[in-house]
Amino acid sequence: MTASRLPTNHPSYFIDGDTVIWSHSDRALWAKDGSPLPIAHPQAFRCMGGRWFTDGEHVIVQAQQGSGTVSYYFYRIEDADIASFEVLNERYARDARQAYFITGKTIRTRSPQAFRPLVYPDWRWPQSGPLEPVTCTHAYYAVDAESAYFNGKRVIGADGATVVGLPGNYIADAQHVYYLGQHIEADRASLVVAPNGAGPLRMTDKIGPIDDGKRKTALDQAEVERWRDFFTALPALQDYWWHRLQAPAASSASALAVEYDGHRLTGLDPDTFAVQELPVGHGLAGVFCGDAHGIHWLHRYSQSECALTPLSPWPIDSLQALGDGYLSDGATVFFAPNHYETPQALRKVDPAGFTVLQGYWARDASRAFYRGKAKKGVDPYALRIAGCYAWDDAQLFCDDKPLKVAVPHAALQVPHPSFLLAGEQLFFGRRPVSAKRVHLPTLEFLDADFARDRKHAYIVGHVNLVVIEGADPASFRVLETGRAADAAREYDAAALKETTAPATD
């Protein structure tokens, strides 16, 4: 510290004349846009706690953008009541009127004096000896008399009067359980959180275990066995899923467990259980299973591990494939991009008015969709689709990416699923094809694999039209799918594509 710099009550901040300096950057405090932050009374600058400061007139906060690569800045809270302002932790503060979150969010609480960070019970594993119970404070959860908050945002539906903190970013009120601020499907009355021997904390209800906010509904025998220490240490727990799997009921209908492909699936009705393998994106098949009470997506992590994700409360026999990865249970339309990503529900879509078009394109009464995402500004009833191209009067897409051309869309032609003719310009996908390489006036596509013009015969390769060396275009013709010939010899499409493919590492 230079002789001209005066210390504050925080070791990283100094006063230099009329300027407050943060020693980590050795510069005056700055706003989010990089401009100098106004300090009303620099000589009065002091830390109120954590990253909360004051100049005697305003509250000043050190904020940040990003988590991996972090950039810092400062801002002022203009209307905070300095006299009653109280720092609660690194992220939350309050005054007599309202509460605050470190990002600059003002929390309009109706009970500011009750606003506080949420505490929760936890356990500590000492180097030797039994587990030790400890009380911890949530870094991101807070509560007042009416509600709970996560990262400064109100947790929808949470009752602040009955909210309690739980380990692992969970909270619960009298009726519901929440993870990272979102309501999750869990039975509050039977919910248990406890350590598992010397291992990690575990959470479960009577229906099944919960991990990262999601119920694990597909359990192989090894996973069931890993819970043995947990339930052995808590003998007061009875009639949980684990107990039922140890001694299944004589009636399969009451056991609520079924076997599928070597996995025990819990919580399903054996009498109405069914599996459907339906087409999803990329021509693959996805596995859906369920019963009369709901539909689930089955995802295989490995040969020995899988999981069920609830999709719908409708019966499994209501699920139907609509085409190109789109499915419906009669009430909701889903898009399944492949066999390993969970299908996503399309918002505000009426299945009765939903039509699958071609190549992942679909429409409802007012919107066009590509791979389940609504495309803004596209007229669904003026949309034309050919090969990998789609267009209305205003927009042109190759797959779902915009493509600009110099001719009216009414003049567009698609002579091959991968090629677009826009006036005197030819595109392969989104790439223009040089007119010096291909003679457009005489170009004709003979089938999906072969083409010719007056100068050359071509194989439709992986990245463009590729000249077939030595082929005679005048006599070149297709014999059958994958084979062509000229007056001198025959040509195999697969072999030509392999030999003309771009080199890879």
C-alpha positions as CSV (number, residue, x, y, z in Angstrom):
1,M,0.0,0.0,0.0
2,T,1.4,3.4,-1.0
3,A,1.7,6.2,1.6
4,S,-1.3,8.0,0.0
5,R,-3.7,5.1,0.4
6,L,-5.7,4.8,3.5
7,P,-7.0,1.4,4.8
8,T,-10.6,0.4,5.2
9,N,-12.1,-2.3,7.4
10,H,-11.6,-4.8,4.5
11,P,-8.0,-5.8,3.7
12,S,-8.6,-5.7,-0.1
13,Y,-10.0,-2.1,-0.3
14,F,-8.2,1.2,0.1
15,I,-9.1,4.9,-0.1
16,D,-6.9,7.0,-2.4
17,G,-8.0,10.6,-2.2
18,D,-11.6,10.5,-3.6
19,T,-11.2,7.1,-5.0
20,V,-11.9,3.6,-3.6
21,I,-9.4,1.0,-4.9
22,W,-9.9,-2.8,-5.0
23,S,-6.4,-4.2,-4.6
24,H,-7.1,-7.3,-6.6
25,S,-7.3,-5.2,-9.8
26,D,-5.5,-2.1,-8.4
27,R,-8.2,0.1,-9.9
28,A,-11.2,2.2,-8.8
29,L,-14.5,0.4,-8.5
30,W,-16.3,0.1,-11.8
31,A,-19.9,-0.5,-13.0
32,K,-21.0,-3.4,-15.1
33,D,-20.4,-1.4,-18.3
34,G,-16.8,-0.7,-17.2
35,S,-17.4,3.0,-16.3
36,P,-16.3,4.3,-12.9
37,L,-18.9,3.6,-10.1
38,P,-20.0,6.8,-8.4
39,I,-19.1,6.8,-4.7
40,A,-21.0,9.5,-2.8
41,H,-18.6,9.5,0.2
42,P,-15.4,7.7,-0.5
43,Q,-13.9,8.5,2.9
44,A,-16.9,6.7,4.6
45,F,-16.4,3.5,2.5
46,R,-16.5,0.3,4.6
47,C,-17.4,-3.4,4.4
48,M,-20.8,-4.3,6.0
49,G,-20.0,-8.1,5.5
50,G,-18.9,-10.4,2.8
51,R,-19.3,-8.6,-0.6
52,W,-21.7,-5.9,0.8
53,F,-20.3,-2.4,1.4
54,T,-21.5,1.1,2.0
55,D,-20.3,4.7,1.4
56,G,-22.7,5.9,4.2
57,E,-25.4,6.8,1.7
58,H,-25.7,3.8,-0.6
59,V,-25.2,0.0,-0.3
60,I,-22.4,-1.0,-2.8
61,V,-22.2,-4.6,-3.9
62,Q,-19.4,-6.6,-5.5
63,A,-21.0,-8.8,-8.2
64,Q,-19.7,-11.2,-10.8
65,Q,-20.6,-12.7,-14.1
66,G,-19.8,-16.3,-14.9
67,S,-18.5,-19.1,-12.8
68,G,-15.7,-20.7,-14.8
69,T,-14.3,-17.5,-16.2
70,V,-15.4,-14.8,-13.8
71,S,-15.6,-11.1,-14.4
72,Y,-16.3,-8.8,-11.5
73,Y,-18.1,-5.4,-11.3
74,F,-19.8,-3.3,-8.7
75,Y,-23.3,-1.7,-8.4
76,R,-25.2,0.5,-6.0
77,I,-28.5,-0.2,-4.3
78,E,-30.1,3.2,-4.6
79,D,-33.1,2.9,-2.2
80,A,-31.7,0.7,0.5
81,D,-32.3,1.8,4.1
82,I,-28.8,2.0,5.5
83,A,-29.9,2.3,9.1
84,S,-31.7,-1.1,9.1
85,F,-29.6,-2.8,6.4
86,E,-28.3,-6.2,7.5
87,V,-26.0,-8.6,5.7
88,L,-27.3,-12.2,6.1
89,N,-24.7,-14.1,4.2
90,E,-22.6,-13.9,1.1
91,R,-25.7,-13.7,-1.2
92,Y,-28.6,-12.4,0.8
93,A,-29.2,-9.2,2.8
94,R,-32.3,-7.3,4.1
95,D,-33.4,-3.9,5.4
96,A,-36.7,-2.9,7.1
97,R,-38.6,-2.8,3.8
98,Q,-37.3,-5.6,1.6
99,A,-34.6,-8.2,0.9
100,Y,-31.8,-8.4,-1.6
101,F,-29.8,-11.0,-3.6
102,I,-26.2,-10.5,-4.6
103,T,-27.0,-10.3,-8.4
104,G,-28.9,-7.0,-7.9
105,K,-32.3,-8.6,-7.4
106,T,-34.7,-6.9,-5.0
107,I,-36.9,-9.3,-3.2
108,R,-40.3,-7.8,-2.4
109,T,-40.9,-9.8,0.7
110,R,-44.0,-9.1,2.8
111,S,-42.2,-10.0,6.0
112,P,-38.6,-8.6,5.7
113,Q,-38.0,-9.1,9.4
114,A,-38.6,-12.9,9.0
115,F,-36.4,-13.1,5.9
116,R,-33.3,-15.3,6.5
117,P,-31.1,-17.9,4.9
118,L,-32.4,-21.4,5.4
119,V,-30.5,-23.8,7.7
120,Y,-30.5,-27.5,7.4
121,P,-29.3,-30.6,9.4
122,D,-26.3,-32.4,8.0
123,W,-23.6,-34.9,9.2
124,R,-19.8,-34.6,9.3
125,W,-17.5,-37.5,8.8
126,P,-14.6,-37.1,11.2
127,Q,-11.3,-38.9,10.7
128,S,-12.2,-41.3,13.4
129,G,-15.3,-42.1,15.4
130,P,-19.1,-41.9,14.6
131,L,-20.8,-39.4,12.4
132,E,-21.4,-36.0,14.0
133,P,-24.6,-34.1,13.4
134,V,-24.1,-30.5,12.3
135,T,-26.3,-27.5,11.4
136,C,-25.4,-25.8,8.1
137,T,-26.7,-22.7,6.3
138,H,-27.9,-23.0,2.7
139,A,-25.9,-20.8,0.4
140,Y,-28.7,-20.3,-2.2
141,Y,-32.0,-20.8,-0.2
142,A,-33.7,-18.2,1.9
143,V,-37.2,-18.1,3.6
144,D,-39.6,-15.6,5.0
145,A,-43.1,-16.1,6.6
146,E,-44.8,-16.6,3.2
147,S,-42.4,-18.3,0.8
148,A,-39.0,-19.7,0.1
149,Y,-36.4,-18.4,-2.4
150,F,-33.7,-20.0,-4.5
151,N,-31.0,-17.8,-6.0
152,G,-33.2,-14.8,-5.1
153,K,-36.2,-16.2,-7.0
154,R,-39.4,-17.2,-5.3
155,V,-39.9,-21.0,-5.2
156,I,-43.3,-21.4,-6.7
157,G,-45.8,-23.1,-4.4
158,A,-43.5,-23.3,-1.4
159,D,-45.1,-22.4,2.0
160,G,-42.6,-20.3,3.9
161,A,-44.3,-21.0,7.2
162,T,-43.6,-24.8,7.0
163,V,-40.4,-24.9,4.9
164,V,-37.5,-26.8,6.3
165,G,-34.0,-27.2,4.8
166,L,-32.6,-30.5,3.7
167,P,-29.1,-31.5,2.6
168,G,-28.1,-31.5,-1.0
169,N,-30.0,-28.5,-2.4
170,Y,-33.4,-29.9,-1.3
171,I,-36.1,-28.2,0.8
172,A,-39.6,-29.3,1.8
173,D,-42.7,-27.7,3.1
174,A,-45.6,-29.5,4.8
175,Q,-46.9,-30.9,1.4
176,H,-44.1,-30.9,-1.2
177,V,-40.4,-31.4,-1.9
178,Y,-38.2,-29.1,-4.0
179,Y,-34.8,-29.5,-5.6
180,L,-32.8,-26.5,-6.8
181,G,-35.9,-24.4,-6.4
182,Q,-38.2,-26.7,-8.5
183,H,-41.0,-28.9,-7.2
184,I,-40.3,-32.6,-7.6
185,E,-42.4,-35.7,-7.4
186,A,-41.9,-37.1,-3.9
187,D,-44.0,-38.3,-1.1
188,R,-43.4,-35.7,1.6
189,A,-44.9,-37.8,4.4
190,S,-42.4,-40.7,4.0
191,L,-39.4,-38.7,2.8
192,V,-36.2,-39.6,4.6
193,V,-32.7,-38.1,4.3
194,A,-29.9,-39.8,6.1
195,P,-26.2,-40.8,5.8
196,N,-25.4,-44.2,4.5
197,G,-22.7,-45.6,6.7
198,A,-19.5,-43.9,5.7
199,G,-20.9,-43.0,2.2
200,P,-22.9,-40.1,0.8
201,L,-26.2,-38.9,2.0
202,R,-29.2,-40.6,0.6
203,M,-32.8,-39.6,0.0
204,T,-35.8,-41.8,-0.5
205,D,-39.6,-42.0,0.1
206,K,-41.8,-45.1,0.2
207,I,-42.1,-45.2,-3.5
208,G,-38.4,-45.2,-4.5
209,P,-35.0,-43.5,-4.1
210,I,-34.4,-40.0,-5.3
211,D,-31.1,-38.7,-6.7
212,D,-30.4,-35.3,-8.2
213,G,-34.0,-34.4,-7.8
214,K,-35.3,-37.3,-9.9
215,R,-36.9,-40.6,-8.8
216,K,-34.9,-43.7,-9.7
217,T,-37.6,-46.0,-10.8
218,A,-35.4,-48.6,-12.5
219,L,-33.2,-50.6,-10.1
220,D,-31.1,-53.6,-10.8
221,Q,-30.4,-56.0,-8.0
222,A,-26.9,-54.5,-7.3
223,E,-28.5,-51.1,-6.7
224,V,-31.1,-52.6,-4.4
225,E,-28.3,-54.3,-2.4
226,R,-26.4,-51.0,-2.1
227,W,-29.3,-49.7,0.0
228,R,-29.2,-52.5,2.5
229,D,-26.9,-50.6,5.0
230,F,-29.2,-47.6,4.8
231,F,-32.4,-49.4,5.8
232,T,-30.6,-51.7,8.3
233,A,-29.4,-48.6,10.1
234,L,-33.0,-47.2,10.2
235,P,-35.1,-50.1,11.5
236,A,-38.1,-47.7,12.2
237,L,-38.7,-47.4,8.5
238,Q,-41.1,-50.0,7.3
239,D,-43.0,-50.8,4.1
240,Y,-40.6,-48.8,1.9
241,W,-39.8,-49.9,-1.7
242,W,-36.7,-51.7,-0.4
243,H,-38.7,-53.8,2.1
244,R,-41.2,-54.8,-0.5
245,L,-38.4,-56.0,-2.9
246,Q,-37.0,-58.1,-0.1
247,A,-40.2,-60.0,0.3
248,P,-42.5,-59.5,-2.7
249,A,-46.2,-60.0,-2.0
250,A,-47.8,-63.2,-3.2
251,S,-50.1,-61.2,-5.5
252,S,-48.1,-59.6,-8.3
253,A,-50.7,-56.9,-8.5
254,S,-49.8,-55.7,-5.0
255,A,-46.0,-56.0,-5.4
256,L,-45.9,-52.9,-7.7
257,A,-42.7,-54.2,-9.4
258,V,-42.2,-55.7,-12.8
259,E,-39.3,-57.3,-14.6
260,Y,-38.2,-56.0,-18.0
261,D,-35.0,-57.0,-19.8
262,G,-33.3,-58.1,-16.6
263,H,-34.3,-55.0,-14.6
264,R,-36.7,-54.7,-11.8
265,L,-38.9,-51.6,-12.4
266,T,-40.6,-50.3,-9.3
267,G,-43.9,-48.5,-8.8
268,L,-45.6,-50.0,-11.8
269,D,-48.8,-52.1,-11.9
270,P,-47.9,-55.6,-13.2
271,D,-51.5,-56.2,-14.4
272,T,-51.5,-53.3,-16.9
273,F,-47.7,-53.0,-17.5
274,A,-46.7,-52.8,-21.2
275,V,-43.7,-51.8,-23.3
276,Q,-43.7,-50.0,-26.6
277,E,-40.6,-49.6,-28.8
278,L,-41.5,-46.6,-31.0
279,P,-39.5,-44.8,-33.7
280,V,-37.6,-41.7,-32.6
281,G,-35.2,-39.4,-34.3
282,H,-32.5,-40.6,-36.8
283,G,-34.5,-43.7,-37.6
284,L,-33.8,-45.2,-34.2
285,A,-36.2,-46.8,-31.7
286,G,-36.9,-45.7,-28.2
287,V,-38.3,-47.7,-25.3
288,F,-41.5,-46.5,-23.6
289,C,-43.1,-48.4,-20.8
290,G,-45.9,-47.9,-18.3
291,D,-49.2,-49.0,-17.0
292,A,-52.8,-47.8,-16.8
293,H,-51.5,-44.9,-14.6
294,G,-48.8,-43.4,-16.7
295,I,-46.1,-43.5,-19.4
296,H,-42.4,-43.6,-18.8
297,W,-39.2,-43.2,-20.9
298,L,-36.7,-46.0,-20.3
299,H,-33.1,-44.9,-20.8
300,R,-30.3,-47.5,-20.7
301,Y,-27.0,-46.2,-19.3
302,S,-25.4,-49.6,-19.7
303,Q,-26.3,-53.2,-19.9
304,S,-26.8,-53.3,-16.1
305,E,-28.2,-49.9,-15.4
306,C,-31.3,-48.1,-16.7
307,A,-33.7,-45.4,-15.4
308,L,-37.4,-44.5,-15.9
309,T,-38.4,-40.9,-16.5
310,P,-42.1,-40.1,-16.1
311,L,-43.6,-38.6,-19.2
312,S,-47.3,-38.6,-18.9
313,P,-50.1,-39.6,-16.5
314,W,-52.1,-41.2,-19.4
315,P,-52.2,-45.0,-20.0
316,I,-49.3,-46.6,-21.9
317,D,-51.7,-47.8,-24.6
318,S,-52.6,-44.2,-25.4
319,L,-49.0,-43.5,-26.7
320,Q,-48.7,-43.4,-30.5
321,A,-46.0,-42.5,-32.9
322,L,-46.9,-39.6,-35.2
323,G,-43.7,-39.8,-37.4
324,D,-40.2,-38.4,-37.5
325,G,-39.6,-38.5,-33.8
326,Y,-43.0,-37.0,-32.8
327,L,-45.3,-38.9,-30.4
328,S,-48.5,-38.2,-28.6
329,D,-50.5,-39.6,-25.7
330,G,-53.7,-37.9,-26.9
331,A,-53.2,-34.9,-24.6
332,T,-49.6,-33.9,-25.2
333,V,-47.2,-34.0,-28.2
334,F,-43.6,-35.0,-27.5
335,F,-40.5,-35.0,-29.6
336,A,-37.8,-37.7,-29.1
337,P,-34.6,-36.6,-30.8
338,N,-32.9,-40.0,-30.4
339,H,-32.9,-43.2,-28.3
340,Y,-30.9,-41.7,-25.4
341,E,-32.4,-38.2,-24.8
342,T,-35.6,-37.9,-22.9
343,P,-38.5,-36.8,-25.1
344,Q,-39.6,-33.3,-24.5
345,A,-43.2,-32.1,-24.4
346,L,-44.2,-29.4,-26.9
347,R,-45.8,-26.5,-25.0
348,K,-49.3,-25.2,-25.9
349,V,-49.8,-27.8,-28.7
350,D,-53.2,-29.4,-29.3
351,P,-52.5,-32.9,-30.6
352,A,-55.8,-32.8,-32.6
353,G,-54.5,-30.0,-34.7
354,F,-50.9,-31.2,-34.9
355,T,-49.5,-32.6,-38.2
356,V,-46.1,-34.1,-38.9
357,L,-44.9,-33.0,-42.4
358,Q,-41.5,-34.2,-43.6
359,G,-37.9,-34.3,-42.4
360,Y,-38.6,-33.3,-38.7
361,W,-40.9,-30.5,-39.8
362,A,-44.4,-30.3,-38.3
363,R,-47.1,-27.8,-37.7
364,D,-50.1,-26.9,-35.6
365,A,-52.8,-24.3,-36.3
366,S,-50.4,-21.4,-36.0
367,R,-46.8,-22.5,-35.8
368,A,-44.2,-24.5,-37.7
369,F,-41.8,-26.8,-35.8
370,Y,-38.5,-28.4,-36.5
371,R,-37.2,-31.1,-34.3
372,G,-39.8,-30.1,-31.7
373,K,-38.9,-26.4,-31.6
374,A,-41.2,-23.7,-32.9
375,K,-39.8,-21.6,-35.7
376,K,-40.6,-17.9,-35.3
377,G,-42.2,-16.1,-38.2
378,V,-42.7,-19.2,-40.4
379,D,-46.2,-19.5,-42.0
380,P,-47.0,-23.2,-41.4
381,Y,-49.5,-23.4,-44.2
382,A,-47.2,-21.8,-46.8
383,L,-44.3,-24.0,-45.8
384,R,-42.9,-26.2,-48.6
385,I,-40.5,-29.0,-47.8
386,A,-38.2,-30.8,-50.3
387,G,-35.2,-32.8,-49.2
388,C,-33.2,-31.0,-46.5
389,Y,-34.8,-27.6,-47.6
390,A,-37.9,-25.9,-46.3
391,W,-39.3,-22.4,-47.2
392,D,-42.3,-20.1,-47.1
393,D,-42.6,-16.7,-48.8
394,A,-40.3,-15.0,-46.3
395,Q,-37.7,-17.6,-45.0
396,L,-35.6,-20.4,-46.4
397,F,-34.0,-23.1,-44.3
398,C,-31.5,-25.9,-44.9
399,D,-32.4,-28.3,-42.1
400,D,-33.2,-25.6,-39.5
401,K,-30.6,-23.0,-40.4
402,P,-31.5,-19.9,-42.4
403,L,-30.2,-19.7,-46.0
404,K,-30.3,-16.5,-48.1
405,V,-30.7,-16.6,-51.9
406,A,-31.1,-14.0,-54.6
407,V,-34.3,-15.2,-56.2
408,P,-37.9,-15.2,-55.1
409,H,-38.8,-18.3,-53.1
410,A,-41.5,-19.3,-55.6
411,A,-38.7,-20.0,-58.1
412,L,-36.7,-22.4,-55.9
413,Q,-36.2,-26.0,-57.1
414,V,-34.8,-29.0,-55.4
415,P,-33.5,-31.4,-58.0
416,H,-32.0,-33.7,-55.4
417,P,-32.7,-34.0,-51.6
418,S,-29.3,-32.4,-50.9
419,F,-29.2,-29.8,-53.6
420,L,-31.1,-26.5,-54.1
421,L,-31.3,-24.6,-57.4
422,A,-31.9,-20.9,-56.9
423,G,-31.9,-19.3,-60.3
424,E,-28.4,-19.7,-61.6
425,Q,-27.0,-20.7,-58.3
426,L,-26.7,-24.3,-57.0
427,F,-26.3,-25.2,-53.4
428,F,-25.2,-28.4,-51.7
429,G,-26.7,-28.1,-48.3
430,R,-25.8,-24.5,-47.4
431,R,-22.7,-24.4,-49.6
432,P,-22.8,-22.8,-53.1
433,V,-21.5,-25.1,-55.9
434,S,-19.0,-23.3,-58.2
435,A,-20.4,-22.8,-61.7
436,K,-16.9,-23.4,-63.0
437,R,-17.0,-27.0,-61.8
438,V,-20.5,-27.8,-62.8
439,H,-22.4,-26.8,-66.1
440,L,-25.8,-25.9,-64.6
441,P,-27.7,-25.7,-67.9
442,T,-27.1,-29.4,-68.7
443,L,-26.8,-30.8,-65.1
444,E,-29.2,-33.6,-64.4
445,F,-29.5,-35.8,-61.3
446,L,-30.0,-39.4,-62.5
447,D,-30.9,-40.8,-59.0
448,A,-29.8,-40.3,-55.4
449,D,-26.2,-41.3,-56.2
450,F,-25.3,-40.2,-59.7
451,A,-25.5,-37.0,-61.9
452,R,-24.1,-35.7,-65.2
453,D,-23.7,-32.7,-67.3
454,R,-22.3,-32.2,-70.8
455,K,-18.7,-32.4,-69.5
456,H,-18.7,-35.0,-66.6
457,A,-20.4,-37.8,-64.8
458,Y,-20.6,-37.3,-61.0
459,I,-21.0,-39.3,-57.8
460,V,-23.1,-37.5,-55.2
461,G,-20.4,-37.6,-52.5
462,H,-20.3,-36.9,-48.9
463,V,-19.5,-33.2,-49.4
464,N,-20.5,-32.3,-53.0
465,L,-20.6,-33.5,-56.6
466,V,-17.4,-35.3,-57.3
467,V,-16.3,-36.0,-60.9
468,I,-16.0,-39.7,-61.8
469,E,-12.7,-39.7,-63.6
470,G,-12.8,-41.3,-67.1
471,A,-16.6,-41.6,-67.2
472,D,-18.3,-40.7,-70.5
473,P,-21.2,-38.4,-69.7
474,A,-22.9,-39.0,-73.0
475,S,-23.4,-42.7,-72.5
476,F,-23.5,-42.6,-68.7
477,R,-26.7,-44.2,-67.3
478,V,-28.1,-45.8,-64.1
479,L,-28.5,-49.6,-64.2
480,E,-30.1,-50.0,-60.7
481,T,-29.9,-48.5,-57.3
482,G,-26.2,-48.1,-56.4
483,R,-24.9,-49.0,-59.9
484,A,-24.3,-47.1,-63.1
485,A,-22.4,-47.6,-66.4
486,D,-21.2,-45.9,-69.5
487,A,-20.1,-47.4,-72.8
488,A,-16.9,-48.7,-71.3
489,R,-17.5,-49.9,-67.8
490,E,-19.7,-50.1,-64.7
491,Y,-19.5,-48.0,-61.5
492,D,-20.4,-48.8,-57.9
493,A,-21.8,-45.9,-55.9
494,A,-20.6,-47.1,-52.5
495,A,-17.0,-47.7,-53.7
496,L,-16.9,-44.3,-55.4
497,K,-18.2,-42.5,-52.3
498,E,-15.6,-44.3,-50.1
499,T,-12.7,-43.4,-52.4
500,T,-13.8,-39.7,-52.8
501,A,-14.6,-39.1,-49.1
502,P,-12.6,-36.4,-47.4
503,A,-9.6,-37.6,-45.5
504,T,-10.0,-37.9,-41.7
505,D,-7.5,-38.1,-38.9
